[in-house]
């Protein structure tokens, strides 16, 4: 590199790769050594799991705001019978200040679907057709009664401290299969309730942080061209860009040596490298509507203004998954927080995501990808069985429903249960730490072994807790 720099100072103009090799006086031997050094220093290189995995990748479908479990996947007959009666238990800590309202029945009809006969409400007629591929977890438990704490805990395991997100831990543990794309991509994430902290790598090296594609405030048509336009370099050749990057990396590394350890500078160096590599593959990956068939686009609902936004996210997630991205998140934000107007708003929200979700599951299955892709559907909490303001529901982190599909979970299976009014998880409770431990297990990672030493102690996603829910593993 010193000889290359000397040559640069003499010529004052960019060199080709061939010229750089000549200046190094080592030809292809130098190139081989450079490749070996790059591989040894590549934090995203694929790594072996702790044990044989069930899943290779994750697609997380996040419903920001908190869908009502008892109106979607957890019917409660008692609520029909006791509709309008007072809450029969002492209300736990609540988000709302006013006294608890009366019990409120589910506002949608439930029907049994598939060979498994799992009940799903009329809010999700398309998703219900996939129920035989789904594992419904009715016993989720968190600790945050407000959105900020609940989102942080859902994504990072901590409701109070800034910690690495689950996606960052997954890529730290496994690397990624495609070195020309980020290992962790979050599509249209919310900027509220923690914002970037929810996809941050925190104290993990910066290479493991999530790469955000747009944000929730943008329309799809504004988002879909953004990654391509920023990645394409129209004034320099690939050799010239590589040369500039090598010079910049050399300066940054010298700066880093002087500052001993600067994770932000380290992350910036790695980001420049990844951005250069992404030019080769990212533009093609984002050509969703140009490269997919009309039938596929219709399957995801891209032909309908109602479903187009989330459908594009789900179809992009499938394209990224098949290109080796390890962890992908799609966000429907911020729409599920119905303290009032539950019927109108939940109906509107479900209509936007139902067909795209079913399209994703069916498309993955038809391509043989569902068996090793873990699809997760979740909000940050559920909603109460009592009414708020007569036609809404408050936050409920004490017993709510999420579901998983593919990736080694039992299909057509119900795990856990809430009490007879749907307020508290009472059977096979799955705390968020248990949820994280189980996701890591399905990916072949032991949550107690996946640690990172920081500030004098070993940290892990599950802190000092977490039990794998072996009952849901196929």
C-alpha positions in Angstrom: 0.0 0.0 0.0 2.9 2.4 0.7 4.2 1.8 -2.8 0.7 2.5 -4.2 0.6 5.7 -2.2 4.0 6.7 -3.5 2.9 6.1 -7.0 -0.2 8.1 -6.4 1.8 11.1 -5.2 4.0 10.9 -8.3 1.3 10.6 -10.9 -1.5 12.6 -9.2 -4.1 10.5 -11.1 -6.1 7.4 -10.5 -4.7 4.0 -11.4 -6.3 0.9 -12.8 -6.2 -2.4 -10.8 -3.4 -3.6 -13.1 -1.3 -0.5 -12.4 -1.9 -0.9 -8.7 -0.7 -4.5 -8.9 2.4 -3.5 -10.8 3.1 -0.8 -8.3 2.8 -3.4 -5.5 5.4 -5.5 -7.3 3.6 -8.6 -6.3 1.1 -9.1 -9.1 -1.5 -11.8 -8.4 0.3 -12.9 -5.3 -0.6 -9.5 -3.8 -4.2 -9.9 -5.0 -4.5 -13.3 -3.3 -3.0 -11.9 -0.1 -5.4 -9.0 -0.2 -8.4 -11.3 -0.6 -7.2 -13.4 2.3 -6.8 -10.4 4.5 -10.2 -9.1 3.4 -11.9 -12.4 4.2 -10.2 -12.5 7.6 -11.3 -9.0 8.4 -14.9 -9.4 7.0 -17.4 -9.2 9.8 -20.2 -10.3 7.5 -18.6 -13.5 6.3 -20.9 -16.6 6.9 -20.2 -18.4 10.1 -21.2 -21.8 11.2 -24.2 -22.0 13.7 -23.8 -23.7 17.0 -25.9 -26.6 15.8 -27.9 -27.6 12.7 -30.4 -24.9 12.1 -34.1 -25.2 11.1 -34.1 -21.7 9.5 -31.5 -19.9 7.5 -33.2 -16.4 7.5 -35.9 -14.3 9.1 -38.6 -12.1 7.7 -40.3 -10.1 10.5 -43.7 -8.5 9.7 -44.1 -5.9 12.3 -47.6 -4.4 13.0 -46.7 -1.1 14.8 -49.2 0.0 17.3 -50.4 -3.3 18.8 -53.1 -5.4 17.0 -55.9 -6.7 19.2 -55.3 -10.5 19.8 -58.9 -11.1 20.9 -60.2 -9.6 17.7 -57.8 -11.6 15.4 -56.3 -14.9 16.5 -57.5 -15.5 20.2 -61.3 -15.7 20.4 -62.8 -15.6 23.9 -66.4 -17.0 24.3 -66.7 -15.5 27.7 -66.4 -12.0 26.3 -69.5 -12.6 24.2 -71.4 -13.8 27.3 -70.2 -11.1 29.6 -70.1 -8.2 27.2 -70.7 -4.9 29.1 -70.0 -6.4 32.5 -67.2 -4.9 34.8 -63.7 -6.3 34.6 -63.8 -9.3 37.0 -60.1 -9.0 38.0 -57.9 -6.3 39.4 -56.6 -4.3 36.5 -52.8 -4.4 36.2 -50.7 -1.4 35.3 -52.3 0.3 32.3 -51.3 3.0 29.9 -54.6 4.9 30.2 -55.3 7.0 33.3 -59.1 6.6 33.4 -60.8 3.7 35.1 -61.2 0.5 33.2 -64.2 0.2 31.0 -66.5 -2.8 30.8 -65.7 -6.0 29.0 -66.0 -5.7 25.3 -66.7 -8.7 23.0 -64.7 -9.3 19.8 -66.0 -7.1 17.0 -65.4 -9.7 14.2 -66.7 -13.2 13.6 -64.3 -16.1 14.0 -64.3 -19.2 11.7 -62.2 -22.3 11.7 -59.8 -22.8 8.7 -57.7 -25.5 7.2 -57.2 -29.0 8.3 -56.0 -27.7 11.7 -59.3 -26.0 12.3 -57.6 -22.9 13.9 -60.0 -20.0 14.4 -59.2 -16.7 12.7 -61.4 -13.6 12.6 -62.9 -12.2 9.5 -60.3 -9.4 9.7 -57.8 -11.8 7.9 -59.6 -13.9 5.3 -56.5 -14.3 3.1 -54.0 -15.0 5.9 -56.5 -17.5 7.3 -56.1 -19.7 4.2 -52.5 -20.2 5.3 -53.3 -21.2 8.8 -52.0 -24.8 8.3 -48.5 -23.4 7.8 -48.7 -21.1 10.9 -47.8 -21.6 14.5 -50.1 -19.4 16.6 -48.5 -18.2 19.9 -51.3 -17.0 22.2 -49.2 -16.5 25.3 -46.7 -13.7 24.6 -45.7 -11.5 27.6 -43.8 -8.2 27.6 -43.1 -5.5 30.2 -43.7 -2.2 28.4 -47.2 -0.6 28.7 -46.1 2.2 26.4 -45.0 1.9 22.8 -41.4 3.1 23.3 -40.5 0.6 26.0 -42.5 -2.2 24.2 -40.8 -1.7 20.9 -37.4 -1.6 22.4 -38.0 -4.8 24.3 -39.5 -6.5 21.3 -36.5 -5.7 19.1 -33.6 -5.6 21.6 -34.7 -7.5 24.7 -34.5 -4.4 26.9 -37.2 -1.9 27.5 -34.9 0.6 29.3 -31.4 0.5 27.8 -30.0 0.8 24.3 -29.0 -2.7 23.3 -28.3 -4.5 20.0 -31.4 -5.5 18.1 -32.3 -9.1 17.4 -31.3 -8.6 13.7 -27.9 -7.4 14.7 -27.4 -10.4 17.0 -28.4 -12.8 14.3 -26.0 -11.3 11.7 -23.2 -11.2 14.4 -23.8 -14.8 15.1 -24.2 -16.1 11.5 -22.8 -13.5 9.1 -24.7 -13.3 5.8 -24.7 -15.3 2.6 -24.4 -12.4 0.2 -21.5 -10.0 0.7 -22.9 -7.5 -1.8 -26.0 -6.8 0.3 -26.4 -5.9 4.0 -27.1 -8.8 6.3 -29.9 -6.9 8.1 -32.4 -4.8 6.2 -35.4 -3.0 7.6 -37.9 -1.7 5.1 -39.8 1.5 5.9 -39.2 1.4 9.6 -40.9 3.8 12.0 -38.9 6.8 13.2 -41.0 7.1 16.3 -40.9 5.1 19.6 -37.2 4.6 19.6 -36.5 5.0 15.9 -33.1 3.8 14.9 -32.5 2.3 18.3 -34.8 -0.5 17.2 -32.5 -1.6 14.4 -29.2 -0.4 16.0 -26.2 -2.6 16.6 -25.5 -0.6 19.8 -22.2 -1.8 21.2 -21.8 -4.6 18.6 -19.5 -3.6 15.6 -21.3 -1.2 13.2 -21.3 -3.8 10.4 -24.2 -5.5 12.2 -26.6 -2.6 12.3 -29.7 -2.6 10.3 -29.8 -0.9 6.9 -33.0 1.2 6.6 -34.8 1.4 3.3 -36.7 4.6 3.5 -39.0 5.1 6.5 -42.6 4.9 7.5 -43.3 8.5 6.4 -42.5 7.9 2.8 -44.7 6.4 0.1 -43.5 3.3 -1.8 -43.0 5.3 -5.0 -40.6 7.6 -3.0 -38.8 4.7 -1.4 -38.3 2.2 -4.2 -35.9 4.4 -6.3 -34.0 5.7 -3.3 -31.5 2.9 -2.8 -30.8 2.6 -6.5 -30.2 6.3 -7.1 -27.9 6.7 -4.1 -25.9 3.6 -5.0 -25.2 4.4 -8.7 -22.0 6.3 -9.3 -22.4 7.9 -12.8 -19.2 9.9 -13.0 -16.4 7.4 -12.1 -15.5 3.9 -13.3 -15.5 0.9 -10.9 -11.7 1.0 -10.9 -11.6 4.7 -10.1 -14.2 4.3 -7.3 -12.2 1.3 -5.9 -9.0 3.4 -5.9 -10.7 6.3 -4.1 -12.1 4.0 -1.5 -8.7 2.4 -0.9 -7.2 5.8 -0.3 -10.0 6.8 2.0 -9.7 3.5 3.9 -6.0 4.0 4.4 -6.6 7.4 5.9 -9.4 6.2 8.1 -7.4 3.3 9.4 -4.5 5.5 10.3 -7.0 7.8 12.1 -8.5 4.7 13.8 -5.1 3.6 15.0 -4.5 7.0 16.6 -7.9 6.9 18.4 -7.3 3.3 19.5 -10.9 2.1 19.2 -13.7 4.2 17.7 -16.8 2.1 16.8 -18.4 4.9 14.8 -15.3 5.3 12.6 -15.0 1.5 12.3 -18.7 1.4 11.2 -18.1 4.1 8.7 -15.2 2.3 7.1 -17.3 -0.9 6.8 -20.2 1.1 5.4 -18.1 2.6 2.6 -16.9 -0.9 1.7 -20.5 -2.4 1.7 -21.9 0.5 -0.3 -19.3 -0.1 -3.0 -20.1 -3.8 -3.2 -23.9 -3.0 -3.2 -23.6 -1.3 -6.5 -23.1 -4.7 -8.1 -26.3 -6.3 -6.8 -28.6 -3.9 -4.9 -30.1 -2.1 -8.0 -31.2 -5.3 -9.5 -32.7 -6.6 -6.2 -34.9 -3.5 -6.0 -36.3 -3.8 -9.5 -39.4 -5.3 -7.9 -42.1 -4.2 -10.4 -39.8 -4.5 -13.5 -38.7 -8.1 -12.9 -41.7 -9.8 -11.3 -44.5 -11.3 -13.3 -48.0 -9.7 -13.3 -49.3 -12.8 -11.5 -46.8 -12.4 -8.7 -47.5 -8.7 -8.3 -51.2 -9.4 -8.2 -50.6 -12.2 -5.6 -49.0 -9.6 -3.3 -51.6 -6.9 -4.1 -49.4 -4.5 -6.0 -52.3 -3.9 -8.3 -54.5 -2.4 -5.6 -53.8 1.0 -4.0 -55.0 -0.4 -0.6 -52.4 -3.3 -0.5 -49.7 -1.8 -2.8 -47.5 -0.4 0.0 -47.2 -3.4 2.2 -47.4 -5.7 -0.8 -44.3 -4.1 -2.2 -42.5 -4.5 1.2 -43.4 -8.2 1.3 -42.3 -8.8 -2.3 -39.1 -7.0 -1.8 -38.5 -9.1 1.4 -38.9 -12.3 -0.6 -36.4 -11.0 -3.3 -33.9 -10.0 -0.6 -34.4 -13.4 1.2 -33.7 -15.3 -2.0 -30.5 -13.2 -2.5 -29.1 -14.3 0.8 -30.0 -11.4 3.1 -30.1 -13.0 6.6 -32.7 -10.8 8.4 -35.4 -8.6 6.8 -38.1 -6.6 8.5 -41.2 -5.1 7.0 -43.2 -2.5 9.1 -46.8 -1.5 8.9 -46.6 1.7 10.8 -48.0 3.4 12.9 -51.6 2.2 12.5 -52.7 -0.4 15.0 -53.0 1.8 18.1 -56.8 1.9 18.5 -57.8 3.5 21.8 -60.9 4.5 19.9 -62.6 3.6 16.6 -61.3 0.0 16.9 -63.7 -1.4 14.3 -63.1 1.2 11.6 -59.3 1.4 12.0 -58.6 -2.3 12.5 -60.7 -3.1 9.5 -58.7 -0.6 7.4 -55.4 -1.8 8.7 -56.0 -5.5 8.1 -57.2 -4.8 4.6 -53.8 -3.2 3.9 -51.7 -6.2 5.0 -53.9 -9.3 4.8 -53.4 -10.1 1.1 -49.7 -9.2 1.0 -49.0 -11.5 4.1 -50.8 -14.4 2.5 -49.1 -13.7 -0.8 -45.7 -13.8 0.9 -46.4 -17.2 2.6 -47.8 -18.8 -0.5 -44.9 -17.5 -2.7 -42.3 -18.7 -0.3 -43.9 -22.1 -0.1 -44.2 -22.4 -3.9 -40.5 -21.6 -4.2 -39.5 -24.1 -1.5 -38.2 -21.3 0.7 -40.8 -21.4 3.5 -39.2 -24.5 5.1 -36.0 -22.6 5.9 -37.4 -19.0 6.1 -38.8 -18.1 9.5 -41.7 -15.6 9.0 -42.8 -13.7 12.2 -45.9 -11.6 12.5 -46.1 -9.5 15.7 -46.9 -6.1 17.3 -45.3 -4.7 20.3 -48.2 -5.9 22.5 -51.9 -6.7 22.3 -55.0 -4.8 23.5 -57.2 -5.1 26.6 -60.5 -7.1 26.8 -62.2 -4.0 28.3 -63.3 -1.1 26.2 -61.7 2.3 26.2 -64.0 5.2 25.4 -66.7 2.8 24.5 -65.2 1.7 21.1 -61.5 1.2 21.6 -59.0 -0.9 23.6 -56.0 0.0 25.7 -52.5 -1.5 25.5 -52.0 -5.0 26.9 -48.5 -6.6 27.2 -49.6 -9.3 29.7 -51.0 -11.8 27.2 -51.1 -11.3 23.5 -50.7 -13.2 20.2 -48.1 -13.4 17.6 -47.5 -16.1 15.0 -44.6 -17.7 13.1 -44.5 -19.8 9.9 -41.9 -21.9 8.2 -38.4 -22.1 9.5 -38.9 -25.2 11.6 -41.9 -24.3 13.6 -44.9 -26.7 13.9 -47.4 -25.9 11.3 -51.1 -25.7 12.1 -50.3 -25.5 15.8 -51.5 -23.4 18.7 -49.1 -22.7 21.6 -50.0 -21.3 24.9 -53.2 -19.6 26.1 -54.5 -16.6 27.9 -57.1 -16.5 30.6 -60.8 -16.7 29.7 -61.1 -13.0 29.1 -57.8 -12.7 27.2 -55.9 -10.4 29.6 -53.1 -12.6 31.0 -51.1 -15.4 29.6 -51.7 -18.4 31.8 -50.4 -21.5 29.9 -46.9 -21.8 28.3 -46.1 -18.2 28.9 -43.6 -16.9 26.3 -41.8 -13.8 27.6 -40.0 -11.8 25.0 -36.7 -13.3 26.3 -38.2 -16.7 25.5 -39.3 -15.5 22.1 -35.8 -14.3 21.3 -34.2 -17.5 22.6 -36.5 -19.5 20.5 -35.9 -17.5 17.3 -32.1 -17.9 17.8 -32.6 -21.6 18.4 -34.4 -22.1 15.1 -31.5 -20.4 13.4 -29.0 -22.8 15.1 -27.8 -20.4 17.8 -27.6 -21.1 21.5 -28.8 -17.8 23.1 -26.5 -18.5 26.1 -23.4 -18.9 24.0 -24.1 -16.0 21.6 -22.4 -13.3 23.7 -20.3 -10.1 23.2 -18.0 -8.7 25.8 -18.5 -5.0 26.4 -17.7 -2.7 29.3 -16.3 -5.6 31.4 -19.1 -8.1 31.1 -20.6 -10.5 28.6 -23.9 -9.4 27.0 -26.5 -11.4 25.2 -29.8 -10.8 23.5 -31.7 -12.6 26.3 -29.8 -10.9 29.1 -29.9 -13.4 32.0 -33.2 -15.1 31.1 -34.8 -16.9 28.2 -36.1 -20.4 27.7 -36.5 -22.0 24.3 -40.1 -23.1 23.6 -39.2 -26.6 22.3 -42.9 -27.4 22.0 -43.2 -25.2 18.9 -40.2 -26.8 17.1 -41.2 -29.3 14.4 
